[in-house]
Amino acid sequence: MKRLNVIGCGRVGQTLARLWFDKNQVTLQDLHSRNMANAEKAARFLGAGSPVAHLADMRAAEVWMLSVPDSHIAHVAQQLADTLASDAPPAMAFHCSGFLSAQALAPLQAKGWQIASVHPVLNFAAPETGIRQFAATPCALEGSALAVDWLRTHLSAIGGVCFDIDSEHKALYHAAAVFCSNFTGVLQGIAQDAWHSAGVSPEMVQTLNRALLQSTTDNLLALGPAQALTGPAARRDTAVVNAQAAVVEKWNPVAAQAYRALSELAVLLKQNGTTLPESGPDASAF
């Protein structure tokens, strides 16, 4: 088994490290976080690994996981490259960003390392839930062939369903994930706020939200977005859409912008089966 060092002890990093450790896929070695307490907490959760206060003190390993925020990946990669001894053997490094490509690790590639990125398509609310839910999770891979092959093998061993993504399209791929997951939460928040503002009791808000979200999800999975879509925009009831948008405008101007934009996309989706805009003078839905 290869030794795994973890930089960044967040939810994704802890989930993957624990699953690999439990399945005897890796030997957990050093754990580093900007906050030493986080590294110590991760070691207790993982049941293995040595918390290390300074990146420069991490020992050599065959595999390095950079599970840090996107904006820190390139900086951490440069820091790690700068700390490597001149005779350090090349290793493999990967990060877990859905937005950035493996090239964020270019300083390590320049040292002869194999680099890659993996994006597990799962809502990592907590390491405990991530472990329970990881089986059958799609995992987007890109980067150096050897690094991608290693990740494919070891992610498959813990239940991941791996697929390749073109590096040049990584940002658009991740935007799709944001629309699918993160913005779903935002829309639920808007709906609940509007119901509360309309005087619906908190208990009934939860009932309404649960019923609509469940039936909508069931229909989306069974029929697809275009066929499952209902409502005034899907019916092209322009008068209702415009009147309702005006009401929302008075309540929450930012939500009204989203309402109008989503209504226009709803017309395109229902009419053409896609949200991609048509060309020509009649492209606008309203």
ZIHUNOR-V988099 format. One record per residue. D_LAST is the distance of its C-alpha to the last C-alpha in Angstrom with 2 decimals. Layout:
BEGIN
<<D_LAST> <D_LAST>>
END
This chain:
BEGIN
<<59.83> <58.26> <58.26> <54.85> <54.27> <51.22> <49.78> <47.33> <48.01> <44.55> <43.10> <42.30> <45.63> <47.63> <45.99> <46.69> <50.13> <51.17> <50.04> <51.82> <54.89> <55.07> <54.81> <57.49> <55.20> <56.13> <58.67> <57.02> <58.72> <57.43> <54.53> <53.30> <50.81> <50.43> <51.74> <54.99> <54.47> <51.36> <53.41> <56.16> <53.78> <52.33> <55.89> <56.66> <53.56> <54.21> <57.90> <58.68> <58.22> <59.79> <57.89> <58.33> <57.79> <57.50> <55.68> <58.73> <60.87> <58.95> <61.12> <60.48> <58.41> <57.11> <53.52> <51.53> <48.27> <46.26> <44.18> <43.12> <39.79> <37.86> <38.70> <42.39> <42.81> <43.71> <46.03> <47.80> <48.20> <49.81> <52.02> <53.15> <53.90> <55.92> <58.02> <59.01> <62.61> <63.36> <64.89> <62.21> <61.34> <57.76> <55.62> <52.12> <49.29> <45.77> <43.00> <40.38> <37.23> <34.10> <32.72> <35.85> <37.77> <41.52> <42.06> <41.84> <45.40> <46.55> <49.57> <50.98> <50.32> <52.32> <55.18> <55.11> <53.09> <50.72> <47.26> <44.22> <41.29> <40.39> <37.28> <37.87> <34.55> <35.61> <34.89> <38.25> <38.51> <42.29> <44.94> <46.30> <43.05> <42.38> <45.75> <45.14> <41.66> <42.26> <43.42> <40.92> <38.78> <37.06> <38.44> <36.95> <39.77> <40.24> <43.08> <46.67> <47.78> <50.71> <48.77> <45.93> <48.59> <50.28> <47.10> <46.17> <49.63> <49.85> <46.34> <46.88> <50.13> <48.36> <45.68> <42.96> <40.97> <40.78> <38.46> <38.23> <35.35> <35.32> <36.15> <33.65> <30.74> <32.02> <29.52> <26.44> <28.32> <28.88> <25.31> <24.52> <27.28> <25.89> <22.51> <24.54> <27.12> <26.86> <23.24> <23.92> <26.49> <24.27> <21.75> <24.80> <25.98> <22.81> <22.94> <26.64> <26.36> <23.81> <26.08> <29.06> <27.45> <26.64> <30.37> <30.60> <34.04> <34.48> <36.04> <33.21> <30.62> <32.51> <32.69> <28.97> <28.15> <30.77> <29.83> <26.09> <26.67> <29.46> <27.77> <24.59> <26.85> <28.94> <26.07> <24.59> <28.06> <28.82> <25.68> <23.66> <20.23> <18.16> <20.52> <21.02> <17.42> <16.88> <15.02> <12.18> <9.40> <11.77> <12.20> <8.58> <9.84> <6.98> <10.02> <11.74> <9.27> <9.00> <12.73> <13.72> <12.23> <14.33> <17.29> <17.09> <16.92> <20.24> <21.74> <20.88> <18.75> <18.92> <17.89> <14.84> <13.83> <14.45> <12.60> <9.23> <10.10> <11.46> <8.72> <6.60> <10.07> <10.83> <8.57> <10.29> <13.51> <13.69> <12.89> <14.96> <17.19> <16.40> <14.21> <15.22> <12.68> <13.04> <14.64> <14.12> <12.11> <9.40> <9.00> <5.57> <3.83> <0.00>>
END
